[in-house]
């Protein structure tokens, strides 16, 4: 693993990963349809990335060890009335601990973190 700086951007290059990042799965459970990471939040501070994980709702990923990603916090909202499943499709957050999780059928779900984000 090494860091590469290009045009002001800092990129983490992992050369010995057995699994490409685009296919990362963070648990050993069966993977039903629409259960992959749909959209990670654009704002990353510290060692956590908030991700809308489609049918798994919100997944906050601990990236402190890039070779061993772990789910630090997760939240599965209730299935919206008239829907068959949760479809979390977008996520963002603010400095006050509010997380904005968007569902294709529900709209906006706003959970609040009890502890401050790792920075």
Buried (B, 14 or more C-beta within 10 A) or exposed (E): EEEEEEEEEEEEEEEEEEEEEEEEEBEEEEEEEBBBBBBBBEEEEEBBBBBBBBBBBBBBBBBEEEEEBEBBBBBEBEBBEEEEBBBBBBBBBEEEEEBBBBBBBBEEBEBEBEEEBEE
